[in-house]
């Protein structure tokens, strides 16, 4: 941390609850905005780049606030329907303000020369790399203040502002050391800026009907010069999101808004230049208050991404699958004639090495240390990734004629990897940092790899592979049912042990066993009754699992949504609906979710917003809705959005 007198002045308020942040995206960058009107997390030029605003991890690590003077609690916040445009309404003693903010999207820009960053098929829309904020006074008179204090490279490099226009409405912030190694920030506004070292400030009084705008840019694209231009960019951005969400198939149901917000969040976590999909927008938001379970989730996990595609597919939004499969072909080397083994995760640009380090100069969110960047699990052995990849491709081939030619050799290799390694221990779906174990869920996902591989081979006309892989799938299933089931008929976390694990709920969701199999019912009910706190599901009991870490953790929200789906599968619809209603009640005010929920308080824990949670919400909610539509039929609990009868 810099000790210079010009270091950013820390925000005075305590860390906001994680659930109070709003999420913005242009499908290339993401940012988080506190309820107090401060952008507290923005990494550029990529979502896994160093932060320029990092107050969410240290109150002095940079922020960008726009709000009425002397007020920190807004009257209302919402997203404009069908969009990722955040609207905040403020009331003071003298008047009312409405602030709208977005990461701007506009028509495709690179018309005369190809983009140097985009590898996927160009869309109609493209990120403009502008954080735009517009203000309108709708009643009375309100004093508006703005403070922009960037802190480059996770608050390791100080920023300095200078005017860049003839008047007071334009300024540029650059790093004071090695400026070329860090992005420059251009601030354009209808306000009059004052520059004080690392801080740009503005303060003005707006009367009813008056407007203002602030635009922060880090690219060559033109910024708005007037409020009308800013309003037009805001409208164009909202139209982009609305056109995308209109493609989906959303049920006419009171839970529709949760489905749409989750779909928009998953789309916002995509990185359009490559087709990668982020696990979350943030790093090091703690899974345990003031604890050490703090990880960097700004990368593309194969597992998380393929599960997310499952959720989008359920809603009829399957175009993202094409880009992600092309991304997987890139990272596997299939597109350039090379071959690389499948990893657990990748950088959003396809980077294979993601070394983990700690930022000791940052306090961490609410003093949760350490703050980590990079993720040491990138080179772990996790056997479930082959199954998740094959399952996703199999799912999406239902709406396509065949597997892309460049992807089929990659998929065959993944099946062969599962054949080669399924008998060996691994670190499992939860990426434990203890010793490798024979995790039952990993074996199940190896079965999925062989089962889906056999079905895909049949569609590809490769009958010998189909027969061979189908036989091995049966061998894996027999092994699991021999060694991974306890005396009660319950699937266990690992071979030779009676511990429970929520990942075993995937046994029914992936059709490892049918919903009416007594071992499935016993497993689902055991998890529901014995692996929960206040009715919400834990991943596992930390005192029963060597995960290499100390401390407790909250309940894992994806696991609770998995339980909803599994309860529907076994015919426990009333119990499933009750749990689903309870989980939806824990949503943030903006219908967003972190990774975990503290069951006694409803507090959100972990990185935010979390793709895992939102994808599981989609599947669980659709499960319940469809089952209720068919509740008069005997098969009420048999609906499964992705894996119906073949």
MARRO-329708 format. One record per residue (C-alpha): x, y, z. Coordinates in steps of 0.1 Angstrom, whole numbers, padded with zeros to 4 digits, always signed. Layout:
<sites>
XYZ ...
</sites>
This chain:
<sites>
+0000+0000+0000 +0013+0034-0008 +0021+0057+0022 +0021+0089+0002 +0000+0118+0014 -0020+0115-0019 -0031+0080-0012 -0069+0075-0016 -0088+0087+0014 -0107+0056+0027 -0144+0054+0026 -0157+0062+0061 -0185+0037+0062 -0180+0001+0072 -0181-0026+0046 -0216-0029+0032 -0233-0063+0033 -0223-0083+0002 -0260-0085-0008 -0263-0047-0010 -0240-0045-0041 -0254-0040-0076 -0238-0058-0105 -0231-0042-0139 -0216-0058-0170 -0210-0052-0207 -0199-0088-0212 -0162-0077-0212 -0160-0060-0178 -0180-0061-0146 -0183-0038-0116 -0200-0037-0082 -0219-0006-0070 -0227-0002-0033 -0261+0011-0021 -0244+0043-0011 -0237+0050-0047 -0200+0040-0048 -0184+0018-0074 -0162-0003-0052 -0150-0030-0076 -0138-0025-0112 -0110-0044-0129 -0098-0033-0164 -0092-0040-0192 -0104-0075-0183 -0124-0088-0154 -0094-0107-0141 -0071-0077-0144 -0059-0057-0114 -0085-0034-0098 -0087+0003-0103 -0116+0005-0077 -0111-0020-0049 -0128-0005-0019 -0148-0038-0015 -0115-0054-0003 -0100-0024+0015 -0118+0009+0022 -0088+0028+0009 -0083+0009-0023 -0103+0032-0046 -0139+0041-0053 -0161+0062-0075 -0191+0077-0057 -0220+0098-0071 -0248+0106-0047 -0266+0134-0029 -0245+0153-0003 -0249+0139+0032 -0270+0109+0023 -0258+0073+0021 -0291+0053+0021 -0312+0055-0010 -0350+0054-0011 -0351+0027-0037 -0330+0006-0061 -0339-0015-0090 -0327-0027-0124 -0346-0014-0154 -0367-0044-0164 -0349-0068-0187 -0315-0051-0183 -0284-0046-0163 -0290-0009-0159 -0292+0001-0123 -0315+0028-0111 -0312+0044-0077 -0338+0069-0063 -0326+0093-0036 -0346+0115-0013 -0331+0144+0007 -0348+0170+0029 -0350+0193-0002 -0357+0171-0032 -0355+0138-0052 -0328+0125-0075 -0328+0095-0099 -0294+0080-0109 -0290+0055-0136 -0257+0036-0143 -0245+0010-0167 -0215-0004-0185 -0223+0009-0219 -0229-0014-0249 -0235-0001-0285 -0234-0013-0321 -0204-0033-0332 -0175-0010-0337 -0148-0028-0356 -0162-0024-0391 -0131-0014-0411 -0105-0035-0392 -0109-0068-0373 -0109-0067-0335 -0076-0077-0319 -0093-0093-0289 -0125-0109-0302 -0121-0145-0313 -0158-0154-0315 -0183-0145-0342 -0191-0107-0340 -0225-0099-0325 -0247-0069-0333 -0236-0053-0300 -0202-0045-0285 -0188-0032-0252 -0178+0005-0253 -0156+0003-0222 -0175+0032-0206 -0190+0033-0171 -0219+0058-0175 -0239+0075-0148 -0268+0098-0155 -0287+0120-0130 -0320+0137-0131 -0336+0158-0104 -0373+0150-0104 -0385+0172-0075 -0372+0201-0054 -0335+0209-0052 -0307+0184-0044 -0270+0190-0038 -0250+0163-0058 -0215+0152-0051 -0190+0131-0070 -0157+0116-0059 -0135+0095-0082 -0104+0080-0065 -0088+0053-0086 -0060+0031-0071 -0042+0012-0098 -0030-0024-0095 -0049-0034-0064 -0040-0002-0046 -0002-0007-0052 +0002+0022-0077 -0010+0057-0070 -0031+0076-0095 -0028+0113-0105 -0054+0134-0123 -0048+0161-0148 -0072+0182-0170 -0075+0170-0206 -0099+0195-0220 -0102+0233-0223 -0126+0236-0194 -0135+0217-0162 -0155+0188-0178 -0126+0165-0188 -0098+0149-0169 -0075+0119-0172 -0061+0097-0144 -0028+0079-0150 -0005+0058-0128 +0023+0079-0113 +0048+0051-0119 +0052+0031-0151 +0021+0048-0166 +0023+0028-0198 +0018-0005-0179 -0016+0006-0165 -0048+0018-0182 -0056+0055-0183 -0090+0066-0171 -0108+0094-0189 -0135+0113-0170 -0160+0133-0190 -0189+0151-0173 -0213+0179-0173 -0202+0188-0138 -0172+0211-0130 -0143+0190-0119 -0118+0198-0092 -0086+0178-0092 -0067+0171-0060 -0038+0147-0066 -0054+0113-0069 -0090+0125-0065 -0114+0141-0089 -0143+0159-0072 -0174+0177-0083 -0203+0193-0064 -0233+0211-0077 -0270+0219-0069 -0296+0205-0093 -0332+0218-0094 -0363+0200-0107 -0359+0190-0143 -0321+0195-0144 -0298+0167-0154 -0261+0157-0152 -0239+0129-0164 -0205+0114-0156 -0187+0090-0180 -0155+0071-0171 -0138+0055-0201 -0107+0033-0206 -0108+0029-0244 -0107+0048-0277 -0145+0048-0281 -0160+0083-0280 -0176+0094-0247 -0208+0114-0245 -0204+0151-0244 -0239+0161-0234 -0266+0146-0213 -0287+0139-0244 -0258+0118-0258 -0254+0101-0225 -0292+0093-0223 -0290+0079-0258 -0262+0055-0249 -0281+0044-0218 -0312+0037-0240 -0290+0018-0265 -0275-0003-0237 -0310-0012-0223 -0322-0021-0258 -0292-0045-0261 -0301-0063-0229 -0339-0064-0238 -0332-0079-0272 -0311-0106-0256 -0336-0115-0229 -0364-0116-0254 -0348-0147-0270 -0355-0167-0238 -0386-0187-0229 -0398-0176-0195 -0429-0190-0178 -0458-0168-0170 -0453-0172-0133 -0447-0150-0102 -0411-0163-0101 -0404-0151-0136 -0384-0121-0124 -0360-0143-0105 -0354-0164-0136 -0348-0133-0158 -0324-0117-0133 -0304-0150-0130 -0303-0153-0168 -0291-0117-0171 -0265-0123-0144 -0251-0154-0162 -0250-0135-0194 -0232-0106-0176 -0206-0131-0164 -0197-0141-0199 -0165-0127-0216 -0177-0121-0251 -0142-0118-0268 -0134-0155-0261 -0167-0171-0250 -0154-0178-0214 -0178-0176-0185 -0167-0163-0151 -0175-0181-0119 -0180-0148-0102 -0172-0111-0106 -0149-0109-0075 -0120-0123-0056 -0116-0130-0019 -0151-0122-0005 -0150-0145+0024 -0170-0178+0028 -0164-0175+0065 -0167-0140+0082 -0132-0128+0089 -0119-0162+0078 -0093-0176+0054 -0117-0192+0029 -0112-0164+0004 -0106-0173-0033 -0103-0156-0067 -0133-0166-0088 -0126-0144-0118 -0118-0173-0141 -0136-0198-0163 -0141-0231-0145 -0151-0258-0169 -0176-0272-0144 -0192-0239-0135 -0194-0229-0172 -0210-0260-0184 -0235-0260-0155 -0243-0224-0164 -0250-0234-0200 -0274-0260-0186 -0293-0233-0168 -0294-0210-0199 -0305-0240-0221 -0334-0246-0197 -0347-0211-0206 -0341-0215-0244 -0309-0193-0242 -0284-0216-0259 -0264-0194-0282 -0237-0189-0255 -0230-0226-0257 -0215-0221-0292 -0190-0195-0280 -0181-0215-0249 -0175-0247-0270 -0153-0227-0293 -0134-0214-0263 -0129-0250-0252 -0116-0259-0286 -0092-0229-0283 -0078-0239-0249 -0075-0276-0259 -0055-0267-0289 -0080-0282-0313 -0082-0250-0334 -0044-0249-0341 -0036-0286-0344 -0022-0290-0308 -0035-0310-0279 -0036-0300-0243 -0052-0319-0214 -0084-0304-0200 -0078-0282-0170 -0101-0273-0141 -0101-0236-0150 -0086-0211-0174 -0081-0174-0176 -0108-0156-0196 -0082-0153-0225 -0075-0190-0223 -0045-0187-0200 -0035-0221-0185 -0013-0209-0156 -0031-0190-0129 -0005-0188-0100 -0019-0178-0067 -0005-0151-0045 -0016-0130-0015 -0020-0092-0013 -0010-0086+0023 -0014-0048+0020 -0052-0051+0017 -0073-0055+0047 -0097-0078+0030 -0135-0075+0031 -0145-0069+0067 -0109-0079+0077 -0111-0113+0061 -0075-0122+0052 -0058-0131+0030 -0068-0114-0002 -0058-0138-0030 -0053-0133-0067 -0049-0162-0090 -0061-0196-0081 -0039-0225-0071 -0065-0250-0080 -0058-0245-0117 -0036-0275-0118 -0055-0298-0095 -0067-0332-0105 -0105-0331-0105 -0121-0360-0123 -0156-0345-0126 -0147-0320-0153 -0148-0346-0181 -0183-0355-0172 -0195-0319-0170 -0180-0311-0204 -0195-0342-0221 -0229-0337-0204 -0231-0301-0216 -0222-0310-0252 -0247-0339-0251 -0274-0316-0238 -0269-0290-0265 -0267-0315-0294 -0304-0320-0288 -0310-0288-0306 -0281-0293-0331 -0275-0318-0358 -0241-0329-0346 -0210-0321-0326 -0187-0295-0343 -0159-0313-0362 -0132-0295-0343 -0147-0304-0310 -0154-0341-0314 -0117-0351-0312 -0114-0331-0280 -0145-0348-0265 -0131-0383-0274 -0099-0374-0255 -0120-0364-0225 -0138-0397-0225 -0105-0415-0227 -0091-0395-0198 -0121-0406-0178 -0114-0442-0188 -0078-0439-0178 -0083-0422-0144 -0117-0430-0129 -0102-0456-0105 -0078-0430-0091 -0084-0405-0062 -0088-0368-0069 -0096-0335-0051 -0133-0336-0060 -0159-0310-0071 -0151-0288-0040 -0114-0286-0048 -0103-0297-0014 -0068-0287-0005 -0063-0318+0017 -0052-0352+0003 -0069-0367-0028 -0097-0391-0020 -0120-0415-0039 -0149-0391-0040 -0181-0407-0051 -0194-0377-0070 -0162-0377-0091 -0168-0413-0100 -0204-0405-0109 -0192-0377-0132 -0168-0402-0148 -0198-0424-0154 -0215-0393-0170 -0185-0388-0192 -0187-0424-0205 -0225-0425-0207 -0227-0392-0226 -0197-0401-0247 -0213-0433-0258 -0245-0415-0268 -0226-0389-0287 -0205-0415-0304 -0237-0432-0315 -0249-0400-0330 -0215-0395-0347 -0218-0430-0363 -0189-0444-0343 -0206-0475-0331 -0175-0492-0317 -0168-0463-0294 -0204-0462-0284 -0204-0499-0274 -0170-0498-0257 -0178-0467-0236 -0212-0479-0227 -0197-0511-0213 -0172-0491-0192 -0199-0468-0180 -0217-0499-0166 -0184-0510-0149 -0181-0476-0132 -0217-0477-0120 -0212-0512-0105 -0181-0500-0087 -0199-0470-0073 -0228-0490-0061 -0205-0515-0045 -0181-0491-0027 -0200-0457-0025 -0232-0467-0008 -0235-0472+0030 -0256-0497+0050 -0286-0474+0048 -0285-0474+0010 -0272-0438+0010 -0245-0426-0014 -0215-0414+0006 -0190-0386+0001 -0161-0410-0005 -0154-0447-0006 -0152-0465+0027 -0168-0436+0047 -0203-0427+0058 -0199-0389+0055 -0225-0371+0034 -0218-0347+0006 -0243-0324-0012 -0227-0332-0046 -0244-0366-0044 -0276-0348-0053 -0262-0348-0089 -0268-0385-0089 -0304-0380-0097 -0300-0347-0117 -0276-0364-0141 -0297-0396-0143 -0270-0418-0128 -0299-0436-0111 -0336-0430-0118 -0357-0410-0094 -0376-0440-0082 -0345-0459-0072 -0346-0464-0034 -0309-0454-0031 -0317-0420-0047 -0346-0414-0023 -0325-0424+0007 -0296-0401-0004 -0318-0371-0011 -0337-0374+0022 -0305-0380+0042 -0289-0348+0028 -0322-0329+0034 -0324-0341+0070 -0288-0345+0081 -0266-0321+0060 -0285-0289+0066 -0285-0260+0090 -0319-0242+0094 -0330-0262+0064 -0302-0250+0041 -0276-0274+0027 -0240-0276+0036 -0214-0289+0010 -0202-0313+0037 -0194-0312+0074 -0160-0296+0078 -0152-0317+0108 -0157-0349+0087 -0138-0337+0056 -0101-0330+0052 -0103-0299+0030 -0070-0285+0041 -0086-0254+0057 -0096-0242+0091 -0129-0227+0102 -0165-0232+0094 -0184-0220+0063 -0219-0210+0054 -0245-0231+0036 -0238-0235-0001 -0267-0220-0020 -0262-0241-0051 -0266-0272-0030 -0298-0259-0015 -0312-0253-0050 -0299-0288-0061 -0320-0301-0032 -0351-0284-0045 -0346-0301-0079 -0339-0334-0063 -0369-0333-0040 -0391-0326-0071 -0375-0356-0088 -0384-0380-0059 -0420-0366-0057 -0416-0344-0026 -0431-0314-0044 -0446-0297-0014 -0413-0298+0005 -0394-0287-0027 -0417-0257-0031 -0413-0246+0005 -0375-0248+0003 -0376-0229-0030 -0397-0201-0016 -0374-0198+0013 -0343-0196-0009 -0359-0170-0031 -0366-0149+0001 -0329-0148+0007 -0322-0131-0026 -0305-0097-0024 -0327-0066-0029 -0317-0068-0065 -0324-0106-0068 -0287-0114-0068 -0269-0142-0049 -0234-0148-0035 -0219-0182-0031 -0232-0190+0004 -0259-0179+0029 -0256-0178+0067 -0288-0196+0076 -0295-0179+0109 -0291-0144+0096 -0296-0147+0058 -0262-0130+0053 -0246-0135+0019 -0211-0149+0020 -0185-0156-0007 -0179-0141-0041 -0206-0122-0058 -0226-0126-0079 -0220-0163-0082 -0227-0181-0114 -0231-0215-0096 -0260-0201-0075 -0279-0185-0103 -0277-0214-0127 -0290-0237-0099 -0318-0213-0092 -0329-0215-0128 -0330-0253-0128 -0347-0255-0094 -0374-0229-0101 -0382-0244-0135 -0384-0279-0118 -0410-0267-0094 -0430-0247-0119 -0432-0276-0144 -0440-0302-0117 -0468-0280-0104 -0482-0277-0139 -0482-0315-0141 -0492-0321-0104 -0524-0339-0114 -0504-0365-0132 -0487-0395-0116 -0453-0383-0130 -0454-0349-0112 -0419-0354-0098 -0404-0368-0130 -0397-0336-0149 -0361-0326-0154 -0353-0296-0176 -0321-0308-0192 -0320-0346-0190 -0354-0360-0201 -0357-0394-0215 -0334-0400-0245 
</sites>
